[in-house]
Amino acid sequence: MKNKLALFKFVIRYLGFLKAVPLLPYLFDSQLMLWTLFVRPQILDAFDNIESEVLRWQGTGKRLHKYGGMQFDFNGKEIGHIHSNGLLDIRFSRKIKKQLLAEGKVNRHHIFEKSGWISFYIENISDAQYAKQLLRKAYEGLYAN
């Protein structure tokens, strides 16, 4: 995952202050989407697959994430969001995060490493299945509260 996210991490680390510039995160994310379209178009099918599944769950909706990408909400609370390069970010409790990290499929969040946030890089259609499982787990946690 590290090599695939090198440019993304560089921008976040050294140009992250630009996220405060109106509309700039959306412009950056649209460039990620174009890159994905030309380099890994199958990932866009995975995004559509995830979106259609999540939006079938009661009380869910979608909107643009404040730093770019597609955000899924349950009753106004964020379930998770997908950046246009295939990076899925979801917030869990630290206990659940620890369990997920032990399974070895997810990584610490690219910014908030010590929080409950996790990152999962969607590379293919089969990763979309696991992404839906992660989003469902977060949804059920919000639904229970």
C-alpha positions in Angstrom: 0.0 0.0 0.0 2.8 2.4 0.8 4.0 2.8 -2.9 0.5 3.1 -4.2 -0.3 6.0 -1.9 3.1 7.8 -2.1 1.8 10.8 -4.0 -1.4 10.9 -1.9 0.6 10.9 1.3 3.0 13.5 -0.1 0.2 15.9 -0.8 -1.5 15.3 2.5 1.8 15.7 4.5 3.3 18.7 2.7 0.3 20.4 1.1 -2.3 19.5 3.6 -2.7 23.1 4.6 -4.2 23.8 1.2 -7.4 21.8 2.3 -8.6 25.1 3.8 -8.7 26.7 0.3 -12.3 26.5 -0.8 -13.0 23.8 -3.4 -9.3 22.8 -3.7 -9.9 19.3 -2.0 -12.6 18.6 -4.6 -10.3 19.7 -7.4 -7.5 17.4 -6.1 -10.0 14.5 -5.7 -11.3 15.0 -9.2 -7.7 14.6 -10.5 -7.5 11.4 -8.5 -10.7 10.2 -10.2 -9.3 11.0 -13.6 -6.1 9.1 -12.8 -8.1 6.2 -11.6 -10.2 6.2 -14.7 -7.2 5.9 -17.0 -5.0 3.7 -14.8 -7.4 1.4 -12.9 -10.9 1.8 -14.4 -12.1 -1.4 -12.8 -11.9 0.4 -9.4 -14.7 2.7 -10.6 -16.9 -0.4 -10.9 -16.0 -1.3 -7.3 -17.0 2.2 -6.2 -20.4 1.8 -7.9 -20.8 -1.6 -6.3 -20.1 -0.3 -2.8 -22.3 2.7 -3.3 -25.3 0.8 -4.4 -25.0 -1.7 -1.5 -24.5 1.0 1.2 -27.4 3.1 -0.1 -29.8 0.1 0.3 -29.2 0.2 4.1 -31.9 2.0 6.1 -31.2 5.6 6.9 -28.1 5.9 4.7 -27.1 8.6 2.3 -24.1 10.0 0.5 -22.4 13.3 0.0 -19.1 14.8 -0.9 -16.5 14.4 1.9 -15.1 17.7 3.1 -11.6 16.7 1.9 -12.8 15.1 -1.3 -14.2 11.7 -2.1 -17.6 10.1 -1.4 -18.9 10.0 2.1 -21.5 7.6 3.4 -23.7 8.7 6.3 -26.2 7.1 8.6 -28.8 9.6 10.0 -26.3 12.4 9.4 -23.3 10.6 11.0 -20.4 9.5 8.9 -20.0 5.8 8.3 -16.9 6.2 6.2 -15.6 7.8 3.0 -13.7 6.7 -0.2 -11.1 8.9 -1.8 -11.0 8.7 -5.6 -7.8 6.7 -5.5 -9.5 3.8 -3.8 -8.6 4.7 -0.2 -11.4 3.9 2.2 -11.4 5.5 5.6 -13.7 4.4 8.4 -13.9 5.3 12.1 -14.2 2.5 14.6 -13.7 2.2 18.3 -10.0 1.6 19.2 -10.9 -1.9 20.3 -12.4 -2.8 16.9 -9.5 -1.1 15.1 -7.1 -3.2 17.1 -9.0 -6.4 16.1 -9.0 -5.3 12.4 -5.3 -4.5 12.4 -4.6 -7.9 13.9 -6.4 -9.5 10.9 -3.9 -7.8 8.6 -6.2 -6.4 6.0 -6.5 -2.8 7.1 -3.9 -0.2 8.0 -3.8 2.7 10.5 -5.3 5.9 9.1 -2.9 7.8 6.9 -3.2 10.9 9.2 -4.9 9.9 12.5 -2.8 6.8 13.3 -3.6 6.8 17.0 -7.4 7.3 16.6 -10.0 4.7 15.8 -9.8 5.5 12.1 -8.6 2.8 9.7 -7.6 2.9 6.0 -8.2 0.2 3.5 -7.0 0.4 -0.1 -9.4 -0.9 -2.7 -7.5 -2.4 -5.5 -10.0 -4.7 -7.2 -13.6 -6.0 -7.2 -12.9 -8.5 -4.5 -11.6 -5.7 -2.2 -15.0 -4.1 -2.7 -16.6 -7.0 -0.9 -14.3 -6.5 2.2 -14.9 -2.8 2.0 -18.7 -3.4 2.2 -18.1 -5.6 5.2 -16.1 -2.9 6.9 -18.7 -0.3 6.1 -21.5 -2.6 7.3 -19.6 -3.1 10.6 -19.4 0.7 11.1 -23.0 1.1 10.1 -24.2 -1.5 12.6 -22.2 0.2 15.3 -23.9 3.5 14.6 -27.3 1.8 14.1 -27.0 0.2 17.6 -26.4 3.6 19.2 
